[in-house]
């Protein structure tokens, strides 16, 4: 990807320890889904600025590296960021599909990474939770299942608004992103409880901002 943002470490530094950590996360998800296929995966966080969107973008790249078709979907209809992470326009996207019921291929964008496409948020609506919980959204999810082997959905933080819980109930699994030294323990507990209340399958927690041992840098250098 030309001029990839620095947040896409899996593109600009594919041999770094951070990139390897994303590949390990991908492997863990694949092992988890041996008996329970995971095709749709929601990435959310307990609180704002925990790094959920960056985690999703890099995880999407690592899945695409395996040759599987991947779509990254921006369901954060309040503060979307996937279009910026992938240097894409956001003139049309998810909200366009929901409101106008247009063909999926009309708004799917190439991420300049083989096998990876992005569905931006589109114009921001006044009623995000209602749109995400609608029957039209269910039809969009079904269409995305038919368009890719892996579909990753970005959502707002779980305890801030109800969007993540609404989406989590529709997904095969949910990953909760936590920022070490920043996210409060009670926020994580509350977020997990809110997701489980709607029977969302929480696969695990992703720890962001963990310091690597210096020996790892020497090994992967």
C-alpha positions as CSV (number, residue, x, y, z in Angstrom):
1,X,0.0,0.0,0.0
2,X,1.5,3.3,-1.0
3,X,1.9,5.9,1.8
4,X,0.3,3.5,4.3
5,X,-0.5,5.2,7.6
6,X,1.9,4.4,10.4
7,X,-0.9,2.7,12.3
8,X,-0.8,-0.1,9.7
9,X,2.4,-1.7,11.1
10,X,1.6,-5.0,9.4
11,X,2.0,-3.2,6.0
12,X,4.9,-0.9,6.7
13,X,6.9,-3.2,9.1
14,X,5.7,-6.7,8.3
15,X,8.7,-8.3,10.1
16,X,8.4,-6.4,13.3
17,X,7.4,-8.0,16.6
18,X,4.1,-6.0,16.6
19,X,3.2,-7.5,13.2
20,X,4.1,-10.9,14.5
21,X,1.8,-10.4,17.5
22,X,-1.1,-9.6,15.1
23,X,-0.3,-12.9,13.2
24,X,-0.4,-14.7,16.5
25,X,-3.8,-13.2,17.3
26,X,-4.9,-14.4,13.8
27,X,-3.6,-17.9,14.6
28,X,-5.4,-18.0,18.0
29,X,-8.7,-17.1,16.3
30,X,-8.2,-19.8,13.7
31,X,-7.5,-22.4,16.3
32,X,-10.6,-21.3,18.3
33,X,-12.8,-21.7,15.2
34,X,-11.7,-25.2,14.3
35,X,-14.9,-26.6,15.6
36,X,-16.9,-23.3,15.6
37,X,-16.4,-21.5,12.3
38,X,-15.8,-17.8,12.8
39,X,-16.7,-15.8,9.7
40,X,-18.1,-12.6,11.2
41,X,-16.1,-11.1,14.0
42,X,-16.8,-7.9,16.0
43,X,-13.9,-5.8,17.3
44,X,-14.9,-3.5,20.1
45,X,-13.3,-2.0,23.2
46,X,-14.4,-1.2,26.8
47,X,-13.7,2.5,26.5
48,X,-12.6,5.1,23.9
49,X,-9.1,5.3,22.6
50,X,-8.2,1.7,23.4
51,X,-7.0,1.0,19.8
52,X,-9.9,-1.2,18.5
53,X,-9.8,0.3,15.0
54,X,-6.1,-0.1,14.6
55,X,-6.3,-3.6,15.9
56,X,-9.0,-4.5,13.4
57,X,-7.1,-2.9,10.5
58,X,-3.9,-4.8,11.2
59,X,-5.8,-8.1,11.9
60,X,-7.6,-7.7,8.6
61,X,-4.2,-7.4,6.8
62,X,-2.9,-10.5,8.5
63,X,-6.0,-12.5,7.5
64,X,-5.6,-11.3,3.9
65,X,-2.0,-12.4,3.9
66,X,-3.2,-16.0,4.1
67,X,-5.0,-15.6,0.8
68,X,-8.5,-15.6,2.4
69,X,-11.0,-13.0,1.1
70,X,-11.5,-10.3,3.9
71,X,-13.8,-7.4,4.3
72,X,-13.3,-4.8,7.1
73,X,-16.5,-3.0,7.9
74,X,-16.7,0.3,9.8
75,X,-19.8,0.1,12.0
76,X,-18.6,3.0,14.2
77,X,-21.3,5.4,12.9
78,X,-20.2,8.0,15.5
79,X,-16.4,8.3,15.0
80,X,-15.5,6.2,11.9
81,X,-11.8,5.8,11.2
82,X,-11.2,2.8,8.9
83,X,-11.3,5.0,5.8
84,X,-8.5,7.1,7.3
85,X,-6.5,4.0,8.3
86,X,-6.6,2.7,4.7
87,X,-6.4,6.1,3.0
88,X,-9.9,5.7,1.4
89,X,-12.8,8.0,0.7
90,X,-15.9,7.9,2.9
91,X,-18.5,9.2,0.5
92,X,-20.6,6.0,0.5
93,X,-20.5,2.9,2.7
94,X,-22.5,1.0,5.3
95,X,-25.2,3.6,5.8
96,X,-25.6,3.9,2.0
97,X,-26.4,0.2,1.9
98,X,-28.8,0.3,4.8
99,X,-30.8,3.3,3.6
100,X,-30.8,2.7,-0.1
101,X,-30.3,-1.0,-0.3
102,X,-27.8,-0.7,-3.0
103,X,-25.6,-3.6,-4.3
104,X,-22.7,-4.4,-2.0
105,X,-20.1,-4.0,-4.7
106,X,-21.2,-0.4,-5.3
107,X,-19.6,0.7,-2.1
108,X,-16.9,-1.9,-1.3
109,X,-13.4,-0.4,-1.7
110,X,-10.1,-2.0,-2.4
111,X,-7.6,-1.5,0.4
112,X,-4.6,-1.8,-1.9
113,X,-3.8,-5.1,0.0
114,X,-4.4,-8.3,-1.9
115,X,-7.7,-10.1,-0.9
116,X,-8.8,-7.2,1.4
117,X,-11.6,-4.8,0.8
118,X,-13.1,-2.1,3.1
119,X,-16.7,-1.0,3.7
120,X,-16.5,2.5,5.1
121,X,-19.2,3.9,7.4
122,X,-20.7,6.2,4.8
123,X,-22.5,9.4,5.9
124,X,-23.1,9.5,9.6
125,X,-26.8,9.0,10.6
126,X,-28.7,10.6,13.5
127,X,-29.8,7.2,14.8
128,X,-26.8,4.7,14.7
129,X,-28.2,2.1,17.1
130,X,-31.5,1.9,15.3
131,X,-29.8,1.5,11.9
132,X,-27.4,-1.2,13.2
133,X,-30.4,-3.1,14.8
134,X,-32.6,-3.0,11.8
135,X,-33.6,-5.8,9.5
136,X,-31.8,-4.0,6.6
137,X,-28.6,-4.3,8.6
138,X,-29.2,-8.0,9.0
139,X,-29.5,-8.3,5.2
140,X,-26.2,-6.4,4.8
141,X,-24.5,-8.8,7.2
142,X,-25.9,-11.7,5.2
143,X,-24.6,-10.2,2.0
144,X,-21.1,-9.7,3.5
145,X,-21.1,-13.3,4.6
146,X,-21.5,-14.2,0.9
147,X,-18.8,-11.7,-0.2
148,X,-15.9,-12.8,1.9
149,X,-14.5,-15.6,4.0
150,X,-13.7,-13.3,6.9
151,X,-15.7,-10.2,7.8
152,X,-14.4,-7.9,10.6
153,X,-16.7,-5.3,12.1
154,X,-15.6,-2.2,14.0
155,X,-18.0,-0.7,16.5
156,X,-18.0,2.0,19.1
157,X,-16.8,1.3,22.7
158,X,-19.2,-1.1,24.5
159,X,-20.0,0.9,27.6
160,X,-20.4,4.2,25.8
161,X,-23.4,3.3,23.6
162,X,-25.5,0.2,22.8
163,X,-24.1,-0.3,19.3
164,X,-21.6,-3.0,20.2
165,X,-24.2,-5.0,22.0
166,X,-26.7,-4.7,19.1
167,X,-24.0,-5.9,16.7
168,X,-22.5,-8.5,19.0
169,X,-25.7,-10.5,19.0
170,X,-25.4,-10.9,15.2
171,X,-21.8,-12.0,15.1
172,X,-20.0,-15.4,15.3
173,X,-17.6,-13.9,17.8
174,X,-16.4,-10.7,19.6
175,X,-13.0,-9.5,20.5
176,X,-12.6,-6.9,23.3
177,X,-9.7,-4.6,23.0
178,X,-8.1,-3.3,26.2
179,X,-5.3,-0.7,26.6
180,X,-2.7,-1.7,29.2
181,X,-2.3,1.0,31.9
182,X,-5.2,3.0,30.6
183,X,-8.4,0.9,30.5
184,X,-10.1,0.7,33.9
185,X,-10.7,-2.8,35.2
186,X,-14.3,-2.1,36.1
187,X,-14.9,-0.9,32.5
188,X,-13.6,-4.2,31.1
189,X,-15.8,-6.2,33.5
190,X,-18.9,-4.1,32.6
191,X,-18.2,-4.3,28.9
192,X,-17.9,-8.1,29.1
193,X,-21.2,-8.3,31.1
194,X,-23.0,-6.1,28.6
195,X,-21.9,-8.3,25.7
196,X,-22.8,-11.6,27.4
197,X,-26.2,-10.2,28.3
198,X,-27.1,-10.3,24.6
199,X,-25.5,-13.7,24.2
200,X,-22.6,-12.4,22.3
201,X,-19.7,-14.9,22.1
202,X,-16.7,-13.1,23.6
203,X,-13.7,-15.0,22.3
204,X,-11.2,-13.1,24.4
205,X,-9.4,-9.9,25.2
206,X,-6.7,-8.2,23.1
207,X,-4.1,-6.3,25.1
208,X,-2.8,-3.1,23.5
209,X,0.3,-1.1,24.4
210,X,2.1,-4.1,25.9
211,X,5.9,-3.5,26.1
212,X,7.9,-6.1,24.2
213,X,11.0,-7.7,25.7
214,X,14.1,-6.4,24.0
215,X,15.2,-9.9,23.1
216,X,12.1,-10.2,20.8
217,X,13.4,-7.2,18.7
218,X,16.8,-8.9,18.4
219,X,15.2,-12.2,17.4
220,X,12.9,-10.7,14.7
221,X,15.5,-8.3,13.5
